[in-house]
Amino acid sequence: MHDVARIKAILEQCGRDGRAISYSELLLNLGFRFTRPKMRAVCKTLDKIDQITAEEGAPALAVLVVREGDGLPGQGWWTGRTDYQGEWTGPQAHAHIRKLQGDVFAYWQDQ
């Protein structure tokens, strides 16, 4: 699950396409079915990808990976964030995610 380059490329394509991707869709793209252990492994890889994109001066890509049920990133994405202090669900969370995803889409559609 540590194929950073492959997962980063998938997320960059999602950015160019202007769309989010669910955890299960991402795992399917990698040849796995959804399981909690696989999802946790992907989340660790997403953290690494966000470190890389920060070093590159690009917006974080992990915000594009969302739960199918509500279209929001999972709890682990929200923990330790300093740019947002609200609830992890609901209208305020959706507005925050739409803004961050919009930044990703704008960046990658110009690449």
C-alpha positions in Angstrom: 0.0 0.0 0.0 3.0 2.2 0.1 3.0 2.9 -3.7 3.2 6.6 -3.1 3.9 7.5 -6.7 1.0 5.5 -8.0 -1.5 6.8 -5.5 -0.2 10.3 -6.0 -0.7 9.9 -9.8 -4.3 8.7 -9.2 -5.1 11.7 -7.0 -3.4 14.2 -9.4 -5.7 12.8 -12.2 -8.7 13.2 -9.9 -7.6 16.8 -9.4 -7.4 17.3 -13.2 -10.8 15.7 -13.6 -12.3 17.9 -10.8 -13.6 15.0 -8.8 -13.1 13.4 -5.4 -12.6 9.6 -5.0 -13.9 7.3 -2.3 -11.6 5.2 -0.2 -13.1 2.0 -1.7 -12.7 3.3 -5.3 -9.1 4.2 -4.6 -8.5 0.7 -3.2 -10.2 -0.9 -6.2 -7.9 1.2 -8.5 -5.0 -0.3 -6.6 -6.3 -3.9 -7.0 -7.7 -4.3 -3.5 -11.2 -4.7 -2.0 -12.1 -2.4 0.8 -11.1 -3.5 4.3 -10.3 -1.4 7.3 -6.7 -2.5 7.5 -6.2 -1.6 3.8 -7.9 1.7 4.4 -5.6 2.5 7.3 -2.6 1.7 5.2 -3.8 4.0 2.4 -4.3 6.8 5.0 -0.7 6.5 6.1 0.3 6.8 2.4 -1.9 9.8 2.0 -0.1 11.5 4.9 3.2 10.9 3.0 1.7 12.3 -0.2 0.5 15.4 1.5 4.1 15.9 2.9 5.4 15.6 -0.6 2.9 18.0 -2.2 3.6 20.6 0.5 7.3 20.4 -0.3 6.4 20.8 -4.0 4.3 23.9 -3.2 1.1 22.1 -4.4 -2.2 21.8 -2.4 -2.7 18.7 -0.4 -4.3 15.8 -2.3 -5.6 13.7 0.6 -8.7 15.9 0.8 -9.9 14.3 -2.4 -10.3 10.9 -0.7 -13.7 10.7 0.9 -16.2 8.4 2.4 -19.0 7.2 0.0 -21.7 8.0 2.6 -21.2 11.7 3.1 -18.5 12.7 0.7 -16.2 13.8 3.5 -12.7 12.6 4.5 -12.5 10.2 7.3 -11.9 11.1 11.0 -8.1 10.5 10.7 -7.9 13.3 8.1 -9.5 15.8 10.5 -7.4 15.1 13.6 -4.6 17.4 14.3 -5.7 20.0 11.7 -4.9 23.6 12.5 -6.8 25.2 9.6 -10.3 24.1 10.8 -11.8 23.9 14.3 -15.4 22.9 13.5 -17.4 19.7 13.4 -16.2 16.9 11.2 -19.6 16.4 9.6 -22.4 18.7 8.6 -22.7 21.8 6.5 -19.6 23.6 7.9 -17.4 20.6 7.2 -18.8 20.2 3.7 -18.1 23.9 3.0 -14.5 23.6 4.2 -13.9 20.4 2.1 -15.5 22.0 -1.0 -13.1 25.0 -0.6 -10.0 22.8 -0.2 -11.0 20.5 -3.0 -11.7 23.6 -5.2 -8.1 24.7 -4.5 -6.8 21.2 -5.6 -9.0 21.2 -8.7 -7.9 24.7 -9.8 -4.2 23.8 -9.3 -4.3 20.5 -11.2 -6.5 21.8 -14.0 -3.8 24.4 -14.7 -1.0 21.8 -14.8 
